Amino acid sequence: MKTLKYTLLVLAILGCGAFSSCSDDDEAIAPLSIAKVSTVTDRKEAIDKANLAQYIIVQGTGLNAVTSILVNDVPVDMLEAYITSNEITFPIPRVIPENVNNLITLSTGSATVTTPLSVFVPDLRIDGMYNEFTPAGEMMKIVGDYFDLYEITTESGKLYFGDREMEIVRAVQDTLYFKLPTDAAVGAKVKIVSPVVGEVMVPGKYKEKGNMLCDYDPFTGWGGGQYLSSGPTPVAISGQYCRFNIAKGDANDWDWNSVTGISQLAVEYFPEVLANQNNYLLKFEVNTLKPLTKRQIRFYFSQINYDWEPFASGLALNTNGEWQTVTLELGTMWKGSVPADGVLQIMGNSYAEDTDISFDNFRIVPKD
């Protein structure tokens, strides 16, 4: 009797092992197929479009045998892929493909399957010089986005100031750094060369004065002279500038007219600016030592007023003590009107907050 029980137990164990082995074999030899592609947040809905660096899930069968993945012609790093028999989760490589076929290709070595997927590749974005009035001999920044994606790096990118090639000292996704020559020429353009898209011009010109309205050198206004400064905090970039360093309690909500304003007289406008305002930009340099989160800056062009809200997106204006060039559409500011005289006023407006903001070089320049 004991012998019979022992024999049955052994057979049962062997049977379980046989069934288990059979199940594993079935999983291993399941046909390679793709049912759909989904996001990681919604496995049920199929997608046929995605972005670079986005995580996706390929669903199907036999996926645990996959040894390579291509998105277009770009290989996926398999160390970044989480693989089961029915799903593969991985990020789309942040690389621009050379040959676009809008396919994901899975291979096991003996089998290959594909499924449609188009990947959005953003265009190279170049916003301009971070500070067009960066002093000669100092570090200049070019700002934009996707510099790394377009291989504009210290190794493979090129940058020209005028016709002189400059060393790219540092390159990150959204900023390029290079040192200006000590004899940097006013009006010079910056050109960038990408191995992917070739030559691209940077908007703006170095220290372009154009129709200079007010650079406070000299200050010829009335009222607000107490806001003039030549440094040392912040460091001047081109002579005098105006600085509003005002505590919240010293300028209450909407208390701006006589408290936080500076006026420049005898401002002159080029005839072509007055005739074609939509073809021009207003530029100036700004420097914040405290973030601007809710106090508007009002510009009065004689009878025309424009309230600038750089925080409207929800992000505070914070240059961290650096000078930054701001570019605004002149037509949006003037809305078809033209100034009646040569008075330009800059003042605080709306809601009170501790404010430390400086301005310089108000100028009108033609669009590129």
C-alpha positions in Angstrom: 0.0 0.0 0.0 2.8 2.4 0.9 4.6 1.5 -2.3 1.4 2.3 -4.3 1.0 5.7 -2.6 4.7 6.6 -3.2 4.4 5.6 -6.8 1.3 7.8 -7.2 3.0 10.8 -5.5 6.0 10.5 -7.8 3.8 10.3 -10.9 1.8 13.4 -9.7 5.1 15.4 -9.2 6.3 14.3 -12.6 3.0 15.1 -14.1 3.1 18.6 -12.7 6.5 19.1 -14.0 5.5 17.9 -17.4 2.5 20.3 -17.5 4.7 23.1 -16.2 7.4 22.5 -18.8 4.7 22.3 -21.5 3.3 25.6 -20.5 6.8 27.3 -20.6 7.4 25.7 -24.0 4.1 27.0 -25.3 5.0 30.5 -24.0 8.5 30.3 -25.5 7.2 29.2 -28.9 4.2 31.5 -29.1 4.1 33.2 -32.5 5.6 36.7 -32.7 2.8 39.1 -33.3 1.8 42.7 -32.4 -1.8 43.4 -31.4 -1.4 47.2 -30.8 0.7 50.0 -29.4 -0.5 52.0 -26.4 0.6 54.6 -23.9 1.7 53.6 -20.5 -1.3 55.4 -19.0 -4.0 53.8 -21.1 -3.3 50.2 -22.2 -6.8 49.8 -23.8 -6.6 52.5 -26.5 -4.3 51.9 -29.5 -2.1 54.8 -30.8 -0.3 55.3 -34.1 1.5 58.5 -33.2 4.0 59.3 -30.4 6.8 61.8 -29.5 10.5 61.3 -29.1 11.4 60.1 -25.6 7.8 59.1 -24.9 7.3 55.7 -23.2 5.0 53.3 -25.1 3.8 49.7 -24.7 3.9 47.2 -27.6 1.3 44.5 -26.9 1.2 41.1 -28.6 2.4 37.6 -28.3 5.8 35.9 -28.2 7.4 39.2 -27.3 9.8 37.7 -24.7 11.8 36.3 -27.6 12.4 39.8 -29.1 16.1 40.7 -29.3 16.0 44.0 -31.2 13.6 46.9 -31.7 13.7 49.6 -34.4 11.7 52.8 -34.4 12.0 54.0 -38.0 15.7 53.1 -38.5 16.7 54.0 -34.9 17.6 51.0 -32.6 16.1 50.9 -29.1 18.5 50.3 -26.2 17.3 46.9 -25.0 18.5 47.7 -21.5 15.8 50.3 -21.3 13.1 47.9 -22.4 10.9 45.9 -20.0 9.9 42.7 -21.7 7.2 40.1 -20.9 5.6 37.6 -23.2 2.7 39.9 -24.0 4.2 43.4 -23.5 7.3 45.5 -24.2 7.6 48.9 -22.6 10.3 51.2 -23.7 11.0 54.9 -24.5 11.2 56.1 -28.1 14.9 57.0 -28.7 15.5 60.7 -28.7 17.3 60.6 -32.0 16.3 62.0 -35.4 15.9 59.1 -37.9 17.8 59.2 -41.2 15.2 57.0 -43.0 11.6 57.4 -41.9 9.3 54.5 -42.6 6.8 55.2 -39.7 7.2 51.6 -38.4 8.1 49.8 -35.2 10.1 46.7 -36.1 10.5 43.8 -33.7 13.0 41.0 -34.4 13.8 37.7 -32.7 16.5 36.6 -35.0 14.2 34.1 -36.9 11.1 36.3 -37.2 10.3 40.0 -37.8 7.1 41.9 -37.4 6.2 45.5 -37.9 3.4 47.9 -36.9 2.7 51.5 -37.9 3.8 54.3 -35.7 4.7 57.9 -36.7 7.0 59.8 -34.4 6.8 63.6 -34.1 10.2 65.2 -34.5 10.3 68.8 -33.3 12.0 71.5 -35.4 15.2 73.0 -34.2 14.2 76.2 -32.2 16.5 79.2 -32.0 15.0 82.1 -30.0 18.1 84.4 -30.2 20.8 85.8 -28.0 19.9 85.7 -24.3 21.4 89.2 -23.9 22.1 91.1 -27.1 24.1 93.6 -25.1 26.5 91.1 -23.5 29.8 93.0 -23.1 32.6 92.1 -25.5 34.9 89.5 -24.1 32.2 87.9 -21.9 30.2 84.7 -22.2 27.3 84.9 -24.6 24.3 82.5 -24.5 22.2 81.4 -27.5 18.8 80.1 -26.3 16.3 77.9 -28.0 15.6 74.1 -27.8 16.6 70.8 -29.2 20.3 71.7 -29.8 21.4 68.3 -28.7 18.8 66.6 -30.9 20.2 68.4 -33.9 23.8 67.5 -32.8 24.8 71.1 -32.1 27.3 70.1 -29.4 30.8 71.1 -28.4 32.1 68.2 -30.6 29.9 68.3 -33.7 28.3 71.8 -33.8 29.8 75.0 -35.2 29.1 78.6 -34.4 30.1 81.8 -36.1 30.0 85.4 -34.8 30.0 87.4 -38.0 32.5 85.6 -40.2 34.6 84.3 -37.3 34.2 80.8 -36.0 33.9 80.6 -32.2 34.4 77.7 -29.9 31.2 76.4 -28.4 32.3 76.2 -24.8 29.2 74.4 -23.5 26.1 73.0 -25.1 22.9 71.7 -23.4 19.4 71.0 -24.8 18.3 74.6 -24.7 21.4 76.8 -24.5 24.7 77.2 -26.3 27.6 79.1 -24.7 30.5 80.9 -26.4 32.9 83.7 -25.4 32.5 86.9 -27.4 35.7 88.3 -28.9 37.1 91.4 -27.2 36.6 93.3 -30.4 33.0 92.1 -31.0 31.5 94.1 -33.9 28.3 95.9 -33.3 25.6 94.6 -35.6 27.2 91.2 -36.1 25.0 88.2 -36.7 25.4 84.7 -35.2 25.2 81.6 -37.3 24.9 78.0 -36.1 25.8 74.9 -38.2 24.0 71.6 -37.4 25.2 68.3 -38.9 21.5 67.5 -39.3 20.0 70.6 -40.9 23.0 72.7 -41.9 23.3 76.5 -41.4 20.8 78.4 -39.3 20.9 82.1 -38.5 20.2 83.3 -35.0 17.5 86.0 -34.8 18.7 89.5 -33.9 22.0 91.4 -34.2 24.6 92.1 -31.6 24.0 95.4 -29.8 21.7 96.6 -32.6 20.5 100.0 -31.6 18.0 100.6 -34.4 15.5 103.3 -33.5 16.9 103.8 -29.9 14.1 105.3 -27.8 15.8 105.4 -24.4 19.1 104.0 -23.0 19.4 106.6 -20.2 22.7 107.9 -21.6 21.8 110.7 -21.0 18.5 110.7 -19.1 16.5 113.7 -20.4 13.2 113.1 -18.6 11.1 114.4 -15.9 10.2 112.5 -12.8 11.8 109.2 -11.8 15.4 110.3 -11.8 15.8 108.5 -8.4 15.5 105.3 -10.3 18.6 105.9 -12.4 21.6 103.6 -11.6 25.0 102.7 -13.1 25.6 99.8 -10.7 27.2 98.0 -9.1 24.1 95.9 -8.5 23.2 94.8 -11.0 26.3 95.3 -13.1 25.7 97.7 -15.9 26.0 96.5 -19.5 25.8 99.8 -21.4 26.0 102.8 -19.1 23.1 103.9 -17.0 19.8 102.0 -16.5 16.6 102.4 -14.5 16.1 100.2 -11.5 12.8 99.8 -9.5 13.8 98.4 -6.1 10.5 98.9 -4.3 9.1 97.1 -1.2 5.5 95.9 -1.4 4.4 98.4 1.3 5.9 101.4 -0.6 3.7 100.9 -3.6 0.3 99.4 -2.9 -2.0 97.8 -5.4 -2.6 100.2 -8.4 -0.5 102.8 -6.7 1.9 103.5 -9.5 1.5 107.0 -11.1 3.8 108.9 -8.8 5.5 106.1 -7.0 7.0 103.7 -9.6 7.5 105.6 -12.8 10.3 107.1 -14.9 9.7 109.3 -18.0 12.0 110.0 -20.9 11.4 113.1 -23.1 12.3 113.9 -26.7 11.9 110.4 -27.9 12.1 110.3 -31.7 10.5 107.6 -34.0 11.8 106.8 -37.4 9.2 107.6 -40.1 9.3 104.1 -41.4 8.5 102.8 -37.9 5.4 105.0 -37.7 4.3 104.0 -41.2 4.8 100.2 -40.8 4.7 99.3 -37.1 3.8 95.6 -37.8 7.2 95.2 -39.4 9.0 96.1 -36.2 9.8 94.8 -32.8 10.3 96.6 -29.5 13.4 95.2 -27.6 14.9 96.0 -24.2 17.1 94.4 -21.6 15.6 93.4 -18.2 17.3 92.2 -15.0 15.4 90.9 -12.0 16.9 90.4 -8.5 13.5 89.4 -7.2 11.0 87.3 -9.3 8.2 89.3 -10.8 5.0 87.4 -10.2 2.1 89.8 -10.4 3.1 93.4 -10.8 2.5 94.6 -14.4 5.0 96.8 -16.1 3.2 99.6 -18.0 4.7 101.3 -21.0 3.3 104.6 -22.1 4.2 105.7 -25.6 2.6 109.2 -25.1 -1.1 108.4 -25.2 -0.6 104.6 -25.9 -0.4 102.3 -22.9 0.6 98.7 -22.9 0.7 96.5 -19.8 3.4 93.9 -20.0 2.7 90.7 -18.0 5.7 88.3 -18.4 4.2 86.1 -15.8 1.0 85.5 -17.7 2.0 81.9 -18.5 2.1 81.1 -14.8 5.9 81.3 -14.6 7.5 84.2 -12.8 9.9 86.4 -14.6 13.2 85.6 -12.9 16.5 86.4 -14.6 18.5 85.6 -11.5 20.5 88.8 -11.7 21.4 88.4 -15.4 20.5 90.8 -18.1 18.1 89.3 -20.6 16.8 90.7 -23.9 13.0 90.9 -24.3 11.3 91.0 -27.7 7.7 92.3 -28.2 5.7 92.8 -31.3 5.4 96.6 -31.8 2.1 96.2 -33.7 0.6 94.3 -30.7 1.6 97.1 -28.4 0.5 100.1 -30.5 -2.6 98.4 -32.1 -2.5 100.7 -35.1 -2.1 104.0 -33.2 1.1 106.0 -33.2 2.6 108.1 -30.3 1.4 111.7 -30.3 4.6 113.1 -28.9 8.1 112.0 -27.7 7.3 111.0 -24.1 8.1 107.4 -23.0 7.2 106.3 -19.5 7.9 103.0 -17.7 6.1 102.3 -14.5 4.8 99.6 -12.2 1.1 98.8 -12.3 -1.6 96.5 -10.8 -0.8 94.3 -7.8 1.8 95.1 -5.3 4.8 92.9 -4.4 8.4 93.3 -3.4 10.0 94.3 -6.7 13.6 94.6 -7.9 13.7 95.0 -11.6 15.9 97.0 -14.0 15.6 98.1 -17.6 17.9 99.4 -20.3 18.1 100.0 -24.1 14.5 100.5 -25.2 14.7 100.3 -29.0 12.7 99.5 -32.1 14.3 97.2 -34.7 13.1 95.7 -37.9 12.0 92.1 -37.9 14.5 89.6 -39.4 
